[in-house]
Amino acid sequence: MHSPDFDQRAAEANRTGERALDDGAICQLFGISKQTLTRWRKKHAFPEPDFYVGPRAFTWESRPQDWARRQPSDSPLAKRRMPPLKQEALR
């Protein structure tokens, strides 16, 4: 059973066509390893997964981008900022 928040977000994603990215896709977009992704989640408030399918973790594609936009430009993480979303790059 999912939370009402999840159900609402999933319905919105279905309506808008937003995709969910697994951790491997997020690592590829940022050019980082899974170990670095785990560290970012612990130390830099990177979004936790929204849901799991079996052992795979998924995050709605807009959340990592929103996180990257909020990083200060003088942050060491600014070098790892994700470029503006290109739909064709994700497909």
GIDA-V114425 format. One record per pair of residues at least 4 apart in sequence whose C-alpha atoms are under 6 Angstrom apart, sorted by the first residue. I is the first residue (numbers start at 0). GAP is how many residues later the second one is. If there is no record, write none. Layout:
i: (I	I)
gap: (GAP	GAP)
This chain:
i: (5	12	12	18	19	19	19	19	20	20	20	20	21	21	26	26	26	29	38	39	39	40	40	48	48	48	49	49	50	51	51	51	67	72)
gap: (4	4	5	42	38	39	40	41	4	37	38	40	35	36	4	5	6	52	4	4	6	4	5	8	9	10	8	9	7	4	5	6	13	5)
